Amino acid sequence: MTSKVLITGAGTGLGLETALTLAERGFNVYASVLDAAQKARVIEEASQHGVTLHAPIMDVTDEAAVQATVEAITATEGAFLGVVHNAGISLRGYFEDCDDDEIRKVFEVNLMGAMVVTRAVLPTMRQAGSGRLIFVSSVGARVASMGRTAYCASKFALEGFAESLMQEITPLGIHVSIVEPAIIKTERWTVHRGIARRAQDPSSPYYAWFQRQEQLADELVRTSPTTPEQVADTIYRALTEQRPRLRYIVGKRARLVITLRRYLPGELFERFYFGEAMKRVTNSG
Ligand SMILES: NC(=O)c1ccc[n+]([C@@H]2O[C@H](COP(=O)([O-])OP(=O)(O)OC[C@H]3O[C@@H](n4cnc5c(N)ncnc54)[C@H](OP(=O)(O)O)[C@@H]3O)[C@@H](O)[C@H]2O)c1
């Protein structure tokens, strides 16, 4: 069986960490990036780690580019063993402060991008009768939070897609896993923070709440015990375990909140967890 894996959005953060980890563990890694500068950086990082990998340039929203990239790789080397759908963008801001265009872009990358790549890789996986699709989701797909309506909606949708798809393709020998990380300090909290344009306008009715929430988020990022290495390790497990799970939670905080949601009666969780979150941001109650 080939050990070839494709990781989308692997120029930075969790994708890059996963690409380096998998290359170190013997996988033939295709770490897709968005531009030539990122490609050069990724190849340089890999050489500093003593590994080699491929870094094709591929925007997951560009259907033709995805199809051509996947075809070029699979035509000569056969089906991918695994595909890690990691590319994702954030949009921070209250719903009324997010333009429809900003929201559409989040869905284009986080949901449609994963669908486009899945469509491109499935035929060869089906022919091979094997393969693993791993979707990097978020704790925000299990417990949504205010000020991130578009992002949480896109990750809920991604999980709905992955869960349905799993039932369609498991009988064909192709496994689907969803990885749900807690907050982790990566570029997404700095250069890729993705703040909605109107969220920064002091005349927004949500401005004060948003500012407060950004401070709280920064504190969570600063104190987060979860690391990119844990995500990379989890993806390695999902690629190599004999019976991969549908869901993998990464990080203590994510596990705690998802466990609370699972075991507390719905209304109790909603009243206390969401009530507390609203109170902390709005200073109400
Ligand atoms: N860090 C966290 O706290 C956290 C928590 C839960 C889930 N996640 C999820 O983990 C994944 C990786 O996030 P991260 O923290 O590593 O953030 P990141 O460093 O911002 O990584 C996201 C990557 O996706 C790429 N990307 C954006 N649009 C793309 C497109 N159209 N086509 C291909 N690639 C594209 C970005 O490229 P550019 O650099 O060129 O923009 C970037 O390299 C995301 O799906 C995110 O939602 C992160």
Ligand as a Chemical Component Dictionary entry (heavy atoms), coordinates in Angstrom:
data_LIG
# 
_chem_comp.id                   LIG 
_chem_comp.type                 NON-POLYMER 
_chem_comp.pdbx_formal_charge   0 
_chem_comp.three_letter_code    LIG 
# 
loop_
_chem_comp_atom.comp_id 
_chem_comp_atom.atom_id 
_chem_comp_atom.alt_atom_id 
_chem_comp_atom.type_symbol 
_chem_comp_atom.charge 
_chem_comp_atom.model_Cartn_x 
_chem_comp_atom.model_Cartn_y 
_chem_comp_atom.model_Cartn_z 
_chem_comp_atom.pdbx_ordinal 
LIG N1  N1  N 0  -5.526  27.009 15.785 1  
LIG C1  C1  C 0  -6.678  26.758 16.372 2  
LIG O1  O1  O 0  -6.965  27.271 17.474 3  
LIG C2  C2  C 0  -7.664  25.814 15.726 4  
LIG C3  C3  C 0  -8.628  25.216 16.551 5  
LIG C4  C4  C 0  -9.573  24.357 15.975 6  
LIG C5  C5  C 0  -9.517  24.087 14.611 7  
LIG N2  N2  N 1  -8.564  24.677 13.822 8  
LIG C6  C6  C 0  -8.575  24.360 12.392 9  
LIG O2  O2  O 0  -7.305  23.870 12.017 10 
LIG C7  C7  C 0  -7.040  24.151 10.638 11 
LIG C8  C8  C 0  -5.675  24.804 10.502 12 
LIG O3  O3  O 0  -5.677  26.025 11.220 13 
LIG P1  P1  P 0  -4.351  26.698 11.812 14 
LIG O4  O4  O 0  -4.582  26.991 13.237 15 
LIG O5  O5  O -1 -3.152  25.920 11.417 16 
LIG O6  O6  O 0  -4.403  28.112 11.066 17 
LIG P2  P2  P 0  -3.543  28.683 9.853  18 
LIG O7  O7  O 0  -2.103  28.724 10.216 19 
LIG O8  O8  O 0  -4.228  29.950 9.491  20 
LIG O9  O9  O 0  -3.697  27.576 8.709  21 
LIG C9  C9  C 0  -4.690  27.575 7.746  22 
LIG C10 C10 C 0  -4.027  27.326 6.405  23 
LIG O10 O10 O 0  -5.045  27.231 5.404  24 
LIG C11 C11 C 0  -4.572  27.923 4.273  25 
LIG N3  N3  N 0  -5.654  28.349 3.385  26 
LIG C12 C12 C 0  -6.513  29.400 3.534  27 
LIG N4  N4  N 0  -7.341  29.481 2.470  28 
LIG C13 C13 C 0  -6.983  28.460 1.639  29 
LIG C14 C14 C 0  -7.450  28.026 0.388  30 
LIG N5  N5  N 0  -8.464  28.651 -0.258 31 
LIG N6  N6  N 0  -6.853  26.957 -0.190 32 
LIG C15 C15 C 0  -5.830  26.321 0.425  33 
LIG N7  N7  N 0  -5.336  26.689 1.617  34 
LIG C16 C16 C 0  -5.916  27.746 2.205  35 
LIG C17 C17 C 0  -3.815  29.107 4.828  36 
LIG O11 O11 O 0  -2.951  29.633 3.815  37 
LIG P3  P3  P 0  -2.381  31.148 3.890  38 
LIG O12 O12 O 0  -1.324  31.107 4.938  39 
LIG O13 O13 O 0  -1.791  31.439 2.563  40 
LIG O14 O14 O 0  -3.539  32.018 4.201  41 
LIG C18 C18 C 0  -3.095  28.473 6.012  42 
LIG O15 O15 O 0  -1.853  27.936 5.604  43 
LIG C19 C19 C 0  -8.194  25.049 10.154 44 
LIG O16 O16 O 0  -9.143  24.264 9.465  45 
LIG C20 C20 C 0  -8.791  25.566 11.487 46 
LIG O17 O17 O 0  -10.147 25.896 11.361 47 
LIG C21 C21 C 0  -7.625  25.523 14.360 48 
# 
loop_
_chem_comp_bond.comp_id 
_chem_comp_bond.atom_id_1 
_chem_comp_bond.atom_id_2 
_chem_comp_bond.value_order 
_chem_comp_bond.pdbx_ordinal 
LIG N1  C1  SING 1  
LIG C1  O1  DOUB 2  
LIG C1  C2  SING 3  
LIG C2  C3  SING 4  
LIG C2  C21 DOUB 5  
LIG C3  C4  DOUB 6  
LIG C4  C5  SING 7  
LIG C5  N2  DOUB 8  
LIG N2  C6  SING 9  
LIG N2  C21 SING 10 
LIG C6  O2  SING 11 
LIG C6  C20 SING 12 
LIG O2  C7  SING 13 
LIG C7  C8  SING 14 
LIG C7  C19 SING 15 
LIG C8  O3  SING 16 
LIG O3  P1  SING 17 
LIG P1  O4  DOUB 18 
LIG P1  O5  SING 19 
LIG P1  O6  SING 20 
LIG O6  P2  SING 21 
LIG P2  O7  DOUB 22 
LIG P2  O8  SING 23 
LIG P2  O9  SING 24 
LIG O9  C9  SING 25 
LIG C9  C10 SING 26 
LIG C10 O10 SING 27 
LIG C10 C18 SING 28 
LIG O10 C11 SING 29 
LIG C11 N3  SING 30 
LIG C11 C17 SING 31 
LIG N3  C12 SING 32 
LIG N3  C16 SING 33 
LIG C12 N4  DOUB 34 
LIG N4  C13 SING 35 
LIG C13 C14 SING 36 
LIG C13 C16 DOUB 37 
LIG C14 N5  SING 38 
LIG C14 N6  DOUB 39 
LIG N6  C15 SING 40 
LIG C15 N7  DOUB 41 
LIG N7  C16 SING 42 
LIG C17 O11 SING 43 
LIG C17 C18 SING 44 
LIG O11 P3  SING 45 
LIG P3  O12 DOUB 46 
LIG P3  O13 SING 47 
LIG P3  O14 SING 48 
LIG C18 O15 SING 49 
LIG C19 O16 SING 50 
LIG C19 C20 SING 51 
LIG C20 O17 SING 52 
# 
